[in-house]
Amino acid sequence: MTRRLFGTDGVRGVAGTELTAELALALGRAAALQAAAPRPQILIVRDTRESGPMLEAALAAGVAEGGGDGWLAGVLPTPGASILVRRHGLDMAAVVSASHNPWQHNGIKFFGPDGRKLDSELEERIEALVADRGSESPSVGRVRSFDGALDDYLRALLSAFQLDLTGRRVLLDCANGATYRAAPSGFERLGAAVEAIGIEPDGRNINERCGSIHPERLAEEVAGGDAEIGFAFDGDGDRVIAVDGEGRIRDGDELIALCARHLSKSGRLNGGVAVTVMSNYGFHQAMADAGIEVATTPVGDRHVADELERRGWALGGEQSGHIIWEELGPTGDGIAAALLTMLALGDAALATATPMQKIPQVLENVEIADRGALEGASGVREAVERESAALEGRGRVLVRPSGTEPLVRVMVEAPTEEECAEICTRLVNLITRQLAP
């Protein structure tokens, strides 16, 4: 069986070996041929990886070969593509980025004219055209420069917030990635006193011991300095993790809970919030106490976005820091989530905010021979049901196969770390005995 090119978030792989210039050209050509326009206009943005310019150029050449115009906007956060494709009435946008992955990796993902990630059906049609190089192009397009993309993105972003951050001291960790200019500039335009780290990209230091997947550095800097709050973005700028003035890390669950309470009180929530199955049990308790409905989706910001669209709700996201606010756009935006957090705080400090009480959580990965084997493992299923029943009203158990690797992920939440560890150990040992390779 041929492996699908598109995974849960576009086409990913090691640049130059798995994700080659040839593949990027083929993807650009196929996307142009599938776009619903006689001469499609396709925006292309990228992050700061060493391989970005190569793949950007190949992708644009493919778009031109497919009869479209490829507009090169350079380094811009992923949500910028979603905003600009709508703002300028373009037919599609492509982002060259591997998000939070190491610099050796890269990826290509597409957004439609509505700013949403392409659905699976359209991805499959693009993939089929990549495999069938015999399809003729209607004509040859051009590769063009898209000037002023950063300012366009910031204007759209800042216009969504009535914020005056004069006198607020903020520390930003831009992960040496796509937000390295956008985030400091955005906060400064709103009057904040900004310090920034992770703003010296060299093509290889993206996400390296910095950013939202390594917020410890930001926590140390905030705790040892005079900033009242810090925000850490990931490599492509669609995630954010916060740090309060005492150096405590606040994840996506806590930020969503804070923003949901604020939007609910101001009448802008438009219903409830959508989060994934990984959100902390304490989040659900806090939302129940606030009278806010919660919808739960599978892991992945695409599922959260689909649920928000289906219900007509405005806010959702993931524990990892993908936060979607539909008033701005239909995809995660780290800078927007940081500004929404500042809006929700008002004059208060994050250090004094307690939007939810997290309960202890333990997560372990178990290597197995076949991801599909979990479904038929009745002994594991029965054990999970027993442990879940014992935790009812106090915590929960989640056992699920990885979407990309031969792993089973075991998550346990309970009132104490000790109880979490005991339950997790029992389940991990059982899965290892029954399903390990």
RONURO-742326 format. One line per 4 residues: their letters; for each residue y, x, z of N, C-alpha, C. Coordinates in steps of 0.2 Angstrom, whole numbers, always signed. Example, Ala and Ser with C-alpha at 12.3 -4.5 7.8 and 13.67 -1.06 7.14 Angstrom:
as	-28/+66/+39/-22/+62/+39/-16/+66/+39 | -11/+64/+35/-5/+68/+36/+0/+64/+39 $
This chain:
mtrr	-6/+4/+0/+0/+0/+0/+6/+4/+0 | +11/+3/-4/+17/+7/-5/+22/+6/+1 | +24/+11/+4/+29/+10/+9/+36/+7/+7 | +38/+2/+10/+45/-1/+9/+50/+5/+10 $
lfgt	+55/+4/+5/+61/+9/+6/+65/+6/+12 | +67/+0/+12/+71/-3/+17/+68/-4/+23 | +70/-1/+29/+68/-3/+35/+72/-8/+39 | +73/-7/+46/+76/-12/+49/+84/-11/+48 $
dgvr	+86/-6/+46/+93/-5/+45/+95/+0/+39 | +93/-2/+33/+94/+1/+27/+88/+6/+25 | +90/+11/+21/+85/+16/+19/+87/+22/+23 | +82/+25/+27/+83/+31/+31/+78/+36/+29 $
gvag	+80/+42/+31/+75/+48/+30/+79/+55/+31 | +75/+60/+31/+78/+67/+31/+81/+68/+24 | +88/+70/+25/+92/+71/+18/+89/+77/+14 | +88/+76/+8/+86/+81/+3/+78/+81/+2 $
telt	+75/+78/+7/+67/+78/+6/+65/+71/+5 | +67/+66/+10/+65/+59/+10/+70/+55/+7 | +76/+56/+9/+82/+53/+6/+86/+58/+1 | +84/+58/-5/+86/+63/-10/+92/+60/-14 $
aela	+96/+65/-18/+101/+62/-22/+98/+58/-27 | +92/+59/-30/+89/+55/-35/+88/+48/-32 | +86/+47/-26/+85/+41/-23/+91/+37/-22 | +96/+41/-20/+103/+38/-19/+106/+35/-25 $
lalg	+105/+39/-31/+107/+37/-37/+104/+30/-40 | +97/+30/-38/+93/+24/-40/+95/+18/-36 | +97/+19/-30/+99/+14/-26/+105/+11/-28 | +110/+16/-30/+117/+13/-32/+116/+10/-38 $
raaa	+112/+12/-43/+111/+9/-49/+108/+2/-48 | +103/+1/-44/+100/-5/-43/+104/-10/-39 | +108/-8/-35/+113/-12/-31/+118/-15/-36 | +121/-11/-41/+125/-13/-45/+122/-18/-50 $
lqaa	+116/-17/-52/+113/-22/-57/+111/-29/-53 | +110/-28/-46/+109/-34/-43/+115/-38/-40 | +121/-35/-40/+127/-38/-38/+129/-44/-42 | +131/-49/-39/+133/-55/-43/+140/-55/-46 $
aprp	+140/-50/-51/+147/-49/-54/+146/-45/-61 | +149/-47/-66/+148/-43/-72/+150/-36/-72 | +155/-34/-68/+157/-27/-67/+158/-26/-59 | +153/-26/-56/+153/-26/-48/+158/-20/-46 $
qili	+162/-22/-41/+166/-17/-37/+163/-16/-30 | +160/-9/-29/+156/-7/-24/+160/-2/-20 | +162/-3/-13/+165/+1/-9/+159/+6/-6 | +161/+12/-5/+156/+17/-2/+160/+21/+3 $
vrdt	+157/+21/+9/+160/+25/+15/+154/+29/+18 | +156/+34/+22/+151/+38/+25/+153/+41/+32 | +148/+44/+35/+150/+47/+41/+151/+55/+40 | +150/+59/+45/+152/+66/+44/+147/+71/+43 $
resg	+141/+68/+42/+135/+73/+41/+136/+77/+35 | +133/+83/+35/+133/+88/+30/+131/+85/+23 | +126/+81/+23/+123/+78/+17/+127/+72/+14 | +132/+70/+18/+136/+64/+16/+139/+64/+9 $
pmle	+143/+70/+8/+146/+70/+1/+141/+70/-5 | +135/+74/-4/+130/+74/-9/+128/+67/-10 | +126/+63/-5/+123/+56/-6/+128/+51/-8 | +134/+52/-6/+140/+48/-8/+141/+49/-15 $
aala	+141/+55/-18/+142/+56/-25/+137/+53/-29 | +130/+54/-27/+125/+52/-31/+125/+44/-31 | +126/+41/-25/+126/+34/-25/+132/+31/-29 | +138/+34/-29/+143/+32/-34/+141/+32/-41 $
agva	+138/+38/-43/+135/+39/-50/+131/+34/-52 | +126/+32/-47/+121/+26/-48/+125/+20/-50 | +130/+18/-45/+134/+12/-46/+137/+12/-53 | +140/+18/-55/+143/+18/-62/+138/+17/-67 $
eggg	+132/+20/-67/+127/+20/-72/+124/+12/-72 | +125/+9/-67/+122/+2/-66/+128/-3/-69 | +133/+0/-71/+139/-5/-74/+144/-7/-69 | +144/-4/-63/+149/-5/-58/+154/+0/-57 $
dgwl	+159/-1/-53/+164/+4/-51/+163/+6/-44 | +161/+12/-43/+160/+14/-36/+167/+17/-33 | +169/+14/-27/+175/+16/-24/+174/+20/-18 | +176/+26/-18/+175/+31/-13/+180/+31/-8 $
agvl	+178/+29/-2/+183/+28/+4/+183/+34/+9 | +178/+38/+8/+177/+44/+13/+174/+42/+19 | +176/+46/+25/+174/+45/+31/+177/+39/+35 | +173/+34/+37/+175/+28/+40/+170/+25/+44 $
ptpg	+171/+22/+49/+166/+18/+53/+162/+13/+49 | +156/+12/+50/+152/+7/+47/+156/+0/+47 | +158/-2/+52/+161/-9/+52/+167/-9/+48 | +170/-3/+46/+176/-3/+41/+174/-6/+34 $
asil	+167/-4/+32/+165/-7/+26/+164/-14/+26 | +162/-17/+32/+161/-24/+32/+168/-28/+32 | +173/-25/+35/+180/-28/+35/+183/-27/+28 | +183/-21/+25/+186/-20/+19/+183/-23/+13 $
vrrh	+177/-24/+13/+174/-28/+7/+176/-35/+7 | +178/-38/+13/+180/-45/+13/+188/-45/+12 | +191/-40/+15/+199/-40/+14/+201/-39/+7 | +197/-35/+3/+199/-34/-4/+195/-38/-9 $
gldm	+191/-42/-7/+187/-46/-12/+182/-42/-16 | +179/-37/-13/+174/-33/-17/+167/-36/-17 | +163/-34/-21/+157/-37/-22/+151/-35/-18 | +152/-29/-15/+147/-26/-11/+150/-19/-7 $
aavv	+147/-17/-2/+149/-11/+1/+143/-7/+3 | +143/-1/+3/+137/+4/+4/+140/+9/+10 | +136/+10/+15/+137/+15/+20/+132/+20/+20 | +134/+27/+19/+130/+32/+19/+130/+35/+27 $
sash	+125/+34/+31/+125/+36/+38/+118/+34/+40 | +116/+39/+45/+110/+37/+49/+112/+36/+56 | +118/+33/+57/+120/+31/+64/+119/+36/+69 | +115/+34/+74/+114/+38/+80/+109/+44/+79 $
npwq	+106/+45/+73/+100/+50/+72/+103/+57/+71 | +99/+62/+72/+102/+69/+71/+104/+70/+64 | +108/+76/+64/+112/+77/+58/+108/+78/+52 | +101/+80/+52/+97/+81/+47/+95/+75/+43 $
hngi	+96/+69/+46/+94/+63/+44/+100/+60/+40 | +99/+55/+36/+104/+51/+33/+101/+44/+31 | +106/+40/+29/+103/+33/+27/+108/+30/+22 | +106/+24/+19/+110/+20/+15/+109/+13/+17 $
kffg	+114/+9/+18/+114/+2/+20/+119/-1/+16 | +118/-8/+14/+122/-12/+10/+125/-18/+14 | +131/-20/+12/+134/-26/+14/+136/-30/+9 | +135/-37/+9/+137/-41/+4/+145/-43/+4 $
pdgr	+147/-47/+0/+154/-49/-1/+157/-52/+6 | +152/-55/+10/+154/-58/+16/+154/-54/+22 | +153/-47/+20/+153/-42/+26/+147/-42/+30 | +142/-46/+28/+135/-46/+32/+130/-41/+28 $
klds	+126/-38/+32/+120/-34/+29/+116/-39/+24 | +114/-35/+19/+110/-39/+14/+104/-42/+17 | +102/-48/+15/+96/-51/+17/+90/-48/+14 | +84/-49/+17/+78/-45/+15/+76/-47/+8 $
elee	+78/-53/+5/+76/-54/-2/+80/-50/-7 | +86/-49/-5/+90/-45/-10/+88/-38/-9 | +87/-35/-3/+84/-29/-2/+78/-27/-6 | +73/-33/-6/+67/-32/-10/+69/-32/-18 $
riea	+74/-35/-20/+75/-35/-27/+78/-28/-29 | +82/-25/-25/+85/-19/-26/+79/-14/-26 | +75/-14/-21/+69/-10/-21/+65/-10/-27 | +64/-16/-30/+60/-17/-36/+63/-14/-42 $
lvad	+70/-14/-42/+73/-11/-48/+73/-3/-47 | +73/+0/-41/+72/+7/-40/+66/+9/-43 | +60/+5/-42/+54/+7/-44/+53/+6/-52 | +58/+2/-55/+57/+0/-62/+63/+3/-65 $
rgse	+63/+9/-67/+69/+13/-70/+70/+11/-77 | +66/+6/-80/+66/+4/-87/+72/-1/-88 | +74/-4/-83/+80/-9/-83/+86/-6/-86 | +89/-10/-91/+94/-7/-95/+101/-9/-91 $
spsv	+106/-5/-91/+112/-6/-88/+116/-10/-94 | +121/-15/-92/+125/-18/-97/+130/-14/-99 | +132/-9/-96/+138/-4/-98/+138/+1/-93 | +143/+6/-94/+144/+11/-89/+151/+10/-85 $
grvr	+151/+10/-78/+157/+9/-75/+160/+16/-73 | +164/+16/-68/+168/+22/-66/+167/+23/-58 | +169/+30/-57/+169/+32/-50/+177/+32/-48 | +179/+29/-43/+186/+29/-41/+187/+31/-34 $
sfdg	+193/+33/-32/+195/+34/-26/+198/+28/-22 | +196/+27/-16/+199/+21/-13/+204/+24/-7 | +210/+24/-9/+215/+27/-5/+217/+23/+1 | +219/+26/+7/+222/+21/+12/+216/+17/+16 $
aldd	+210/+19/+15/+205/+15/+18/+205/+15/+26 | +207/+20/+29/+207/+21/+36/+213/+16/+39 | +219/+17/+36/+224/+12/+38/+223/+5/+37 | +220/+3/+31/+218/-4/+30/+213/-6/+36 $
ylra	+208/-2/+37/+204/-4/+43/+207/-5/+49 | +211/+0/+51/+215/-1/+58/+220/-7/+58 | +223/-8/+52/+228/-14/+52/+224/-20/+53 | +218/-21/+50/+214/-27/+51/+211/-27/+58 $
llsa	+209/-22/+61/+206/-21/+68/+212/-23/+73 | +217/-20/+73/+222/-21/+78/+226/-28/+77 | +226/-31/+72/+229/-37/+71/+225/-43/+75 | +219/-41/+76/+214/-46/+80/+216/-46/+87 $
fqld	+220/-41/+90/+221/-40/+97/+228/-40/+99 | +230/-45/+103/+236/-45/+106/+236/-40/+112 | +237/-34/+111/+236/-29/+117/+242/-24/+117 | +244/-23/+123/+249/-18/+125/+246/-13/+130 $
ltgr	+243/-7/+128/+240/-2/+132/+245/+3/+135 | +251/+2/+134/+256/+7/+137/+254/+8/+144 | +254/+15/+146/+252/+17/+152/+245/+18/+154 | +241/+15/+150/+233/+15/+151/+231/+22/+149 $
rvll	+227/+26/+153/+224/+32/+151/+217/+31/+149 | +215/+33/+143/+209/+32/+140/+206/+38/+138 | +199/+40/+139/+196/+45/+136/+191/+43/+131 | +191/+45/+125/+186/+43/+120/+182/+49/+118 $
dcan	+175/+47/+117/+170/+52/+115/+168/+49/+108 | +170/+53/+102/+169/+50/+96/+163/+53/+92 | +159/+57/+96/+152/+59/+94/+152/+63/+88 | +158/+66/+86/+159/+70/+80/+157/+67/+74 $
gaty	+158/+60/+74/+156/+56/+69/+162/+52/+66 | +160/+46/+63/+164/+42/+59/+171/+39/+62 | +171/+39/+69/+177/+37/+73/+181/+42/+75 | +180/+48/+73/+184/+54/+75/+192/+54/+74 $
raap	+194/+50/+69/+201/+49/+68/+203/+42/+70 | +198/+37/+68/+200/+30/+69/+201/+28/+76 | +196/+30/+80/+197/+28/+87/+203/+30/+91 | +204/+37/+91/+211/+39/+94/+217/+36/+91 $
sgfe	+217/+35/+85/+223/+32/+81/+224/+25/+83 | +218/+21/+84/+219/+14/+85/+222/+13/+92 | +219/+17/+97/+221/+16/+104/+228/+19/+105 | +230/+24/+101/+237/+27/+102/+242/+22/+99 $
rlga	+240/+18/+94/+245/+13/+91/+246/+8/+95 | +242/+6/+100/+243/+1/+105/+246/+4/+111 | +248/+10/+111/+252/+13/+117/+248/+17/+122 | +241/+17/+121/+238/+21/+126/+239/+28/+126 $
avea	+238/+31/+132/+238/+39/+133/+231/+41/+131 | +229/+44/+126/+223/+45/+124/+221/+53/+124 | +215/+54/+127/+212/+61/+127/+205/+59/+123 | +203/+64/+119/+197/+63/+115/+193/+69/+114 $
igie	+187/+68/+115/+182/+73/+114/+177/+71/+108 | +173/+76/+105/+169/+74/+100/+173/+72/+93 | +178/+76/+92/+183/+75/+86/+183/+81/+82 | +178/+85/+82/+178/+91/+78/+172/+92/+74 $
pdgr	+171/+87/+69/+164/+87/+66/+164/+93/+61 | +158/+96/+61/+156/+101/+57/+150/+100/+52 | +148/+94/+52/+143/+92/+47/+136/+92/+51 | +136/+96/+56/+129/+96/+60/+130/+94/+67 $
nine	+136/+93/+70/+136/+92/+77/+137/+84/+79 | +136/+80/+74/+136/+73/+75/+131/+71/+80 | +133/+67/+85/+128/+65/+90/+125/+70/+95 | +127/+76/+94/+124/+82/+97/+127/+82/+104 $
rcgs	+123/+80/+109/+125/+80/+116/+131/+77/+117 | +133/+71/+114/+139/+68/+115/+138/+61/+112 | +143/+57/+113/+143/+50/+110/+139/+45/+114 | +138/+39/+111/+135/+34/+115/+127/+35/+117 $
ihpe	+124/+39/+114/+117/+41/+116/+117/+46/+121 | +122/+50/+122/+123/+55/+127/+129/+54/+131 | +130/+48/+135/+137/+47/+138/+138/+51/+144 | +133/+55/+146/+133/+59/+152/+139/+63/+152 $
rlae	+141/+66/+146/+146/+71/+146/+153/+67/+147 | +153/+61/+144/+160/+57/+145/+160/+55/+152 | +155/+54/+155/+155/+52/+163/+158/+57/+167 | +155/+64/+165/+158/+69/+169/+165/+71/+168 $
evag	+167/+70/+162/+174/+71/+160/+179/+66/+163 | +177/+59/+163/+181/+54/+166/+181/+55/+174 | +175/+56/+177/+175/+57/+184/+179/+63/+186 | +180/+68/+182/+184/+74/+184/+191/+74/+182 $
gdae	+193/+69/+178/+200/+69/+176/+204/+63/+178 | +209/+61/+175/+213/+56/+177/+213/+50/+173 | +208/+49/+168/+207/+43/+164/+204/+38/+168 | +207/+32/+167/+204/+26/+171/+198/+23/+168 $
igfa	+197/+25/+161/+191/+22/+158/+189/+26/+152 | +183/+26/+150/+181/+30/+144/+176/+26/+140 | +176/+28/+133/+172/+24/+128/+169/+30/+124 | +162/+29/+123/+158/+33/+119/+155/+29/+113 $
fdgd	+157/+32/+107/+154/+29/+101/+148/+32/+98 | +145/+29/+94/+139/+33/+91/+142/+36/+84 | +137/+39/+80/+139/+43/+74/+143/+39/+69 | +141/+32/+68/+144/+28/+63/+149/+23/+66 $
gdrv	+149/+23/+72/+155/+19/+75/+153/+12/+76 | +147/+9/+76/+145/+2/+77/+143/+1/+84 | +142/+6/+88/+140/+5/+95/+146/+8/+100 | +146/+6/+106/+150/+9/+111/+147/+8/+118 $
iavd	+147/+13/+122/+146/+13/+129/+152/+15/+133 | +153/+12/+139/+159/+13/+143/+157/+17/+149 | +162/+20/+151/+162/+24/+158/+168/+21/+162 | +167/+19/+168/+173/+17/+172/+176/+23/+176 $
gegr	+181/+22/+179/+185/+28/+182/+182/+32/+187 | +176/+29/+190/+172/+33/+195/+166/+37/+191 | +166/+37/+185/+161/+40/+181/+155/+36/+180 | +154/+30/+182/+148/+26/+181/+148/+23/+174 $
irdg	+142/+24/+171/+140/+22/+164/+139/+14/+164 | +143/+11/+159/+142/+4/+159/+139/+2/+152 | +134/-1/+151/+130/-1/+145/+132/-8/+141 | +129/-9/+136/+131/-15/+132/+130/-22/+135 $
deli	+125/-22/+139/+124/-29/+143/+130/-30/+148 | +133/-25/+151/+138/-26/+156/+145/-27/+152 | +146/-24/+146/+152/-26/+142/+152/-33/+139 | +146/-35/+137/+145/-41/+134/+146/-47/+139 $
alca	+143/-45/+145/+144/-50/+151/+152/-51/+153 | +155/-45/+153/+162/-45/+155/+166/-49/+149 | +165/-47/+143/+169/-51/+138/+167/-58/+137 | +161/-60/+138/+159/-67/+138/+162/-71/+143 $
rhls	+163/-68/+149/+166/-72/+155/+174/-73/+153 | +177/-68/+150/+184/-68/+148/+185/-73/+142 | +181/-73/+137/+181/-77/+132/+180/-84/+134 | +175/-85/+138/+174/-92/+141/+180/-95/+144 $
ksgr	+183/-91/+149/+188/-94/+152/+194/-95/+148 | +195/-91/+142/+201/-92/+138/+199/-97/+132 | +193/-100/+132/+191/-105/+127/+190/-102/+120 | +188/-96/+120/+187/-93/+114/+180/-91/+113 $
lngg	+175/-93/+117/+168/-91/+116/+164/-95/+111 | +166/-101/+110/+163/-105/+105/+156/-106/+106 | +154/-108/+112/+147/-109/+114/+144/-104/+119 | +139/-100/+117/+136/-95/+121/+136/-88/+118 $
vavt	+131/-84/+121/+131/-77/+118/+124/-76/+116 | +123/-72/+111/+116/-70/+108/+115/-63/+110 | +109/-61/+113/+107/-55/+115/+100/-54/+113 | +97/-48/+113/+90/-47/+112/+86/-47/+118 $
vmsn	+79/-47/+117/+74/-47/+122/+75/-41/+127 | +79/-36/+125/+79/-30/+129/+85/-31/+134 | +89/-36/+134/+94/-37/+139/+92/-37/+146 | +95/-34/+151/+93/-34/+158/+93/-41/+160 $
ygfh	+88/-42/+165/+87/-49/+168/+93/-51/+172 | +96/-46/+175/+103/-47/+178/+108/-50/+174 | +108/-49/+167/+113/-52/+162/+111/-59/+162 | +105/-61/+161/+104/-68/+161/+106/-72/+167 $
qama	+104/-69/+173/+107/-72/+179/+114/-73/+180 | +118/-68/+178/+125/-68/+178/+128/-74/+173 | +125/-74/+167/+127/-79/+162/+125/-86/+165 | +119/-87/+168/+118/-94/+171/+123/-96/+176 $
dagi	+125/-91/+181/+129/-92/+186/+136/-94/+183 | +138/-91/+177/+144/-93/+174/+144/-99/+170 | +138/-102/+169/+137/-108/+165/+138/-106/+157 | +136/-100/+155/+136/-98/+148/+129/-98/+146 $
evat	+128/-102/+140/+121/-102/+137/+120/-95/+134 | +113/-93/+134/+111/-87/+131/+105/-88/+126 | +106/-86/+120/+101/-86/+115/+98/-79/+115 | +91/-78/+114/+88/-72/+114/+84/-71/+108 $
tpvg	+85/-65/+105/+83/-63/+98/+78/-57/+99 | +74/-56/+93/+71/-49/+93/+76/-43/+93 | +73/-37/+94/+78/-31/+94/+81/-30/+87 | +87/-28/+87/+90/-27/+81/+97/-31/+80 $
drhv	+102/-28/+78/+109/-31/+78/+109/-36/+72 | +104/-35/+67/+104/-40/+62/+102/-47/+64 | +97/-47/+69/+94/-53/+72/+100/-56/+76 | +104/-52/+80/+109/-55/+84/+114/-58/+79 $
adel	+116/-55/+74/+121/-58/+69/+119/-64/+66 | +112/-64/+64/+109/-71/+61/+110/-76/+66 | +108/-75/+72/+108/-80/+77/+115/-83/+78 | +120/-78/+79/+127/-80/+79/+129/-85/+74 $
errg	+127/-83/+68/+129/-87/+62/+126/-94/+62 | +120/-94/+64/+116/-100/+64/+119/-105/+69 | +121/-102/+75/+124/-107/+80/+131/-108/+80 | +135/-104/+76/+142/-104/+76/+145/-101/+82 $
walg	+142/-96/+85/+145/-93/+91/+149/-87/+89 | +152/-84/+94/+157/-79/+92/+155/-72/+95 | +150/-72/+100/+149/-65/+104/+142/-64/+105 | +140/-58/+103/+133/-56/+105/+132/-48/+104 $
geqs	+126/-46/+106/+125/-39/+105/+119/-36/+108 | +118/-30/+109/+113/-27/+112/+114/-22/+118 | +110/-21/+122/+110/-16/+128/+113/-9/+125 | +111/-7/+119/+113/-1/+117/+120/+0/+115 $
ghii	+124/-6/+115/+131/-5/+113/+133/-8/+107 | +128/-11/+103/+130/-15/+97/+133/-21/+99 | +139/-22/+98/+143/-28/+101/+146/-32/+95 | +145/-38/+93/+147/-42/+88/+152/-47/+90 $
weel	+158/-47/+88/+163/-52/+89/+165/-55/+83 | +163/-61/+81/+163/-64/+75/+171/-66/+73 | +175/-66/+78/+182/-67/+76/+185/-61/+72 | +182/-55/+73/+184/-50/+69/+179/-49/+63 $
gptg	+173/-49/+64/+168/-48/+58/+161/-49/+60 | +156/-49/+56/+149/-51/+57/+145/-45/+58 | +148/-39/+60/+144/-33/+62/+146/-30/+68 | +142/-26/+71/+144/-22/+77/+150/-17/+75 $
dgia	+155/-17/+80/+161/-13/+79/+162/-10/+86 | +161/-3/+87/+162/+0/+93/+169/+0/+95 | +174/+1/+91/+181/+2/+93/+183/-6/+94 | +181/-11/+91/+183/-17/+92/+180/-19/+99 $
aall	+174/-18/+100/+171/-19/+107/+175/-16/+113 | +177/-10/+111/+181/-6/+117/+188/-10/+118 | +191/-12/+112/+197/-16/+113/+196/-22/+116 | +191/-26/+115/+189/-32/+118/+188/-31/+125 $
tmla	+185/-26/+127/+184/-24/+134/+191/-23/+138 | +195/-20/+135/+202/-19/+137/+205/-26/+138 | +205/-30/+133/+208/-37/+133/+205/-41/+139 | +198/-40/+140/+195/-44/+145/+197/-41/+152 $
lgda	+198/-35/+153/+200/-32/+159/+207/-34/+161 | +211/-35/+156/+218/-36/+158/+221/-30/+162 | +224/-31/+167/+227/-26/+171/+222/-23/+176 | +216/-25/+176/+211/-23/+181/+208/-17/+178 $
alat	+205/-13/+183/+201/-7/+181/+194/-9/+180 | +190/-5/+176/+183/-7/+175/+179/-5/+181 | +182/+0/+185/+178/+2/+191/+178/-4/+196 | +182/-9/+196/+182/-14/+200/+178/-20/+197 $
atpm	+177/-20/+191/+174/-26/+188/+166/-26/+189 | +164/-32/+191/+156/-33/+192/+154/-39/+188 | +154/-39/+182/+152/-45/+178/+145/-47/+179 | +141/-42/+181/+133/-44/+182/+131/-39/+187 $
qkip	+125/-40/+190/+121/-35/+194/+115/-34/+190 | +115/-28/+188/+109/-25/+184/+103/-25/+190 | +97/-26/+187/+91/-25/+192/+87/-19/+189 | +83/-16/+193/+80/-10/+190/+76/-11/+184 $
qvle	+76/-7/+180/+72/-7/+173/+68/-1/+172 | +62/-1/+170/+58/+4/+168/+55/+3/+161 | +56/+8/+156/+54/+7/+149/+49/+13/+148 | +43/+12/+146/+39/+18/+143/+36/+16/+137 $
nvei	+35/+21/+133/+32/+21/+126/+24/+23/+127 | +20/+19/+124/+13/+21/+124/+10/+22/+117 | +8/+28/+115/+6/+29/+108/-1/+26/+107 | -2/+22/+102/-8/+19/+100/-10/+20/+93 $
adrg	-16/+19/+91/-19/+20/+85/-16/+16/+79 | -15/+9/+81/-13/+4/+76/-8/-1/+79 | -2/-1/+77/+3/-6/+80/+0/-13/+80 | -3/-15/+75/-6/-22/+74/-11/-23/+79 $
aleg	-14/-18/+83/-20/-19/+87/-18/-23/+94 | -11/-23/+95/-9/-26/+101/-10/-33/+101 | -9/-36/+95/-10/-43/+94/-16/-46/+97 | -22/-42/+95/-29/-44/+97/-31/-42/+103 $
asgv	-27/-38/+107/-29/-36/+114/-29/-41/+119 | -34/-45/+120/-33/-51/+125/-33/-48/+132 | -36/-43/+133/-35/-40/+140/-28/-38/+142 | -25/-35/+137/-18/-33/+138/-14/-39/+139 $
reav	-15/-44/+135/-11/-50/+135/-12/-54/+142 | -18/-54/+144/-19/-57/+151/-16/-54/+156 | -16/-47/+156/-13/-43/+161/-5/-44/+161 | -2/-45/+155/+5/-46/+155/+7/-53/+158 $
eres	+2/-58/+157/+3/-64/+159/+3/-64/+167 | -2/-61/+170/-3/-60/+177/+4/-57/+180 | +6/-51/+177/+11/-48/+180/+18/-52/+179 | +19/-56/+174/+24/-60/+173/+25/-65/+178 $
aale	+19/-69/+179/+19/-74/+184/+20/-72/+191 | +18/-66/+193/+20/-63/+199/+27/-61/+200 | +31/-60/+194/+38/-58/+194/+42/-64/+193 | +40/-70/+192/+44/-76/+190/+49/-77/+195 $
grgr	+55/-78/+192/+61/-79/+196/+64/-73/+199 | +61/-67/+198/+63/-61/+201/+64/-55/+196 | +61/-56/+190/+61/-51/+185/+57/-53/+179 | +54/-48/+175/+50/-50/+169/+47/-43/+167 $
vlvr	+42/-45/+162/+38/-40/+159/+39/-41/+151 | +40/-36/+147/+40/-36/+140/+36/-31/+137 | +31/-33/+133/+26/-28/+130/+27/-29/+123 | +29/-25/+118/+30/-26/+111/+28/-20/+107 $
psgt	+26/-21/+101/+25/-15/+97/+31/-13/+94 | +32/-6/+93/+38/-3/+90/+38/-6/+82 | +44/-7/+80/+45/-9/+73/+44/-3/+68 | +44/+3/+70/+44/+8/+65/+39/+14/+67 $
eplv	+36/+14/+73/+32/+19/+75/+25/+16/+78 | +20/+20/+78/+13/+18/+81/+14/+18/+89 | +18/+14/+92/+20/+14/+99/+20/+7/+101 | +18/+6/+108/+19/+0/+111/+24/+2/+117 $
rvmv	+29/-3/+117/+35/-2/+122/+33/-6/+128 | +33/-4/+134/+32/-7/+140/+38/-7/+144 | +41/-13/+145/+47/-14/+149/+46/-18/+155 | +48/-16/+161/+47/-20/+167/+54/-20/+171 $
eapt	+56/-26/+173/+61/-27/+177/+59/-30/+183 | +61/-27/+189/+59/-30/+196/+65/-29/+201 | +64/-32/+207/+70/-31/+212/+70/-23/+214 | +65/-20/+214/+65/-13/+216/+62/-8/+211 $
eeec	+65/-2/+211/+62/+4/+207/+54/+5/+208 | +52/+4/+214/+45/+5/+216/+41/+0/+213 | +43/-6/+213/+39/-12/+210/+39/-11/+203 | +44/-9/+200/+45/-8/+192/+40/-3/+190 $
aeic	+40/+3/+194/+35/+8/+192/+28/+7/+193 | +26/+3/+198/+19/+1/+200/+17/-3/+194 | +21/-8/+192/+18/-13/+187/+18/-9/+180 | +23/-5/+179/+23/-2/+172/+17/+3/+172 $
trlv	+15/+6/+177/+10/+11/+177/+3/+7/+176 | +2/+1/+179/-4/-2/+178/-5/-4/+171 | +1/-7/+168/+1/-9/+161/+0/-3/+156 | +3/+2/+157/+3/+8/+153/-5/+11/+153 $
nlit	-8/+11/+159/-14/+14/+160/-19/+9/+156 | -18/+3/+156/-23/-2/+153/-22/-2/+145 | -16/-1/+143/-15/+0/+136/-18/+6/+133 | -17/+11/+137/-20/+18/+135/-27/+18/+134 $
rqla	-30/+14/+139/-38/+14/+139/-40/+10/+133 | -37/+4/+132/-39/+0/+126/-37/+2/+119 | -31/+5/+119/-28/+5/+112/-26/+12/+110 | -26/+17/+114/-24/+24/+113/-28/+27/+107 $
p	-25/+31/+103/-29/+34/+97/-35/+39/+100 $
